[in-house]
Amino acid sequence: GGPKGVGDAVNQSVVITFMLLFFVNMVLTAIYLQIVPAKGS
């Protein structure tokens, strides 16, 4: 407990959130690149 525990929890949450957003962004980009050229041609 205490401020250090809270700080560690917040840091871990931020890292996990950042990694999830990065992963989701990569997946969405891959899907987008698969779909858009097909529409364009």
WOLINPE-V937948 format. One record per backbone hydrogen bond with DSSP energy under -1.0 kcal/mol. NH is the residue of the N-H (numbers start at 1). CO is the residue of the C=O. E is the energy in kcal/mol with one decimal. If there is no record, write none. Layout:
BEGIN
nh:NH co:CO e:E
nh:NH co:CO e:E
END
This chain:
BEGIN
nh:6 co:2 e:-2.0
nh:7 co:3 e:-2.8
nh:8 co:4 e:-2.6
nh:9 co:5 e:-2.3
nh:10 co:6 e:-2.6
nh:11 co:7 e:-2.6
nh:12 co:8 e:-2.5
nh:13 co:9 e:-2.4
nh:14 co:10 e:-2.6
nh:15 co:11 e:-2.3
nh:16 co:12 e:-2.6
nh:17 co:13 e:-2.7
nh:18 co:14 e:-2.7
nh:19 co:15 e:-2.5
nh:20 co:16 e:-2.5
nh:21 co:17 e:-2.8
nh:22 co:18 e:-2.5
nh:23 co:19 e:-2.4
nh:24 co:20 e:-2.9
nh:25 co:21 e:-2.6
nh:26 co:22 e:-2.1
nh:27 co:23 e:-2.3
nh:28 co:24 e:-2.9
nh:29 co:25 e:-2.5
nh:30 co:26 e:-2.3
nh:31 co:27 e:-2.5
nh:32 co:28 e:-2.8
nh:33 co:29 e:-2.7
nh:34 co:30 e:-1.5
nh:35 co:31 e:-2.2
nh:36 co:32 e:-2.9
nh:39 co:35 e:-1.6
nh:40 co:36 e:-2.2
nh:41 co:37 e:-1.6
END
